[in-house]
Amino acid sequence: MADYGVTIFFRKTGTAAWLSYRDYVRHIAYGLIRSGSPLTFSEGFRHRVALQAPQALPLGVASFGEPFYVSLASPMSVDLGALAHFFTTDEAPVAIENKKWKNYLSVFDTPAGILKVDLEKQSLKQAIESLGVKPWEIVKVALESKDGYTLMLHGRKLS
């Protein structure tokens, strides 16, 4: 399998926020293929891009950065500007990190304040309902690792 990998954060805003999880992941995979990145593929009858997708967001929930871990056949030296040409503005890449993001909290900006959720253990839908806000009123603005490092995806200071 792959010896290299990067985490690429893709936006999910506008019309992309209303795509199903499966369609969104497929769009990201097709864009990566079109970009000519040195991807690795699954084995078997139907080859797929070897990527690890984030937890699904409910329909209508926007995000300024969804982390996709992409396995590579060789080190990647593509900048965001060059990679962005292969995606719509609603799904454009916003950051690249040379490590795998795991065990992190997703930070959402809501009308009721900041909401931090571990999407692998908590239901975002239940958290949204408990706040009494609509899914289209919230947006993922950052990721926070368990060791306290925060990756701001939109550049706006958290209140």
N, C-alpha and C positions, 0 to 999 in steps of 0.2 A: 504494500500500500504506500501511501505518501509519507515522505520524510519531512515535508514542509507544510506549513499552513498559516493562514492569516484569518483574522476576524474582520470582516467588512460590515460596516453599519450602513443599512439602507433605510431611507425615508419611506414612510407609509402615510402619505397625506392626500388631501383632495379626493379624487375618485379612487385612488388605490386603497384608501381606508375602507371602502365599501366592497373590495374584492374578497372573495373567500380565501381562506388560509391556503388552500391547495393552489389556487390560481396565482396568488401573490408569490409563493415559493417557485412556481413554474416560471413566472416572469423573471425573477431574479436569476434562476438557472439559465434561461435562454439568453439573457443579457450578458452573463459571464462567458457563455460559449461564444457569442458574437464578438466579445472583446478580444478574443484570442489569448486569454490568460492560460498559463500552463496548468490546466486542471487535471485532476485524476477522476476516473469514472468507475462506477460499480461494475462488477463482472456479471456475466449471465446473459440471458437472451436479450434483455432490454437495458442497454447502458444508460445510466443516469449520472449526472454530476455528483461527485462525492462531497456533499455539504451537509452541515448540521444546522438546521433551521431553529429559530427561537420558538418559544411557546406561542400558540395562536392567541391573537387579541380578538375580542368580540367585534362584530361588524360595526363600523362607524367610529371605532376608536383609532385615533391618529397616533403616529409615532414619528419623532424626529430621528430615530435610529434603532433599527432592529438588527441585532447581531447575528450574522451568518458566519459560521466557521467553515472555511473553504480549504479542502486538502489540495495541495499543489504538487506537481511533479518536479518542479524546480523553484528556486526562490523567485518571488514576484517583485518586479521593479516598475510597477505601473502606478502613476499618481492619480489622484481623484479626478482631476480635470480630464485626463485621457479616458478613464473608465466611465465617466458620466455621460459620454456621447452615446453609449449603448443602452441607456435607460431613459424613461420618461422623467420629467421634473418631479412628478409625484413619487417616484421610486428611486431617485438618484442616490448614489453613495455619498455619505457625509463624513466618514472617517475610516481609517484602516489601522489596525493594531497588529503587531507581530506576536500576539499571544492569544490563547483561547480564553474567552470569558466564560467562567462557570461560577456558580454560587454567588449570584448577584441579586440585588433588589432593583426592580424597575420603579422609577420615580415618575409619577404622573402629576401634572398640573390640572387641578379641577376648580370649578367655581367655589367649592367648599374648602379649598386649601390644597396643600401638598399631600399626596398619597404614595406611600412606599409599599410595594407588594412583591413577595417572592412568588412569581408566577408558577413555579414548579410545585409549590406547596399550598398556595392560596388561590381561590377563585376570584378573578378580577370582576366577573359579572356580579358576584355577591357583594364585593366591596363597593362597586358602583351603586348597586341598589340600596345598600345601607346608607350611602351618602345622600341619596335622593336626587342624583344628577342623571342626565341622559348620556349614553355612550359617546355621542358626537360632541359633547361639551368638554371631554377630557383629552389630554394629549400626553404621550410619554416624552419627557424632556431630558432625562438623564438615566444613567445606570450607576449604581453604587455597589462596589465590591464589598465583601464581608470584612475586609481589612480597612475600610473607610475611604478608599480612593473613589472619587466621583468623576465620571466621564460625562461632561455636559455636552449634549447633542444639539443644542440650539443657541448656546452662547448667552442665554439669559440667566441672571443670577436667581437662585432659588430663594424664595421669601420664607 
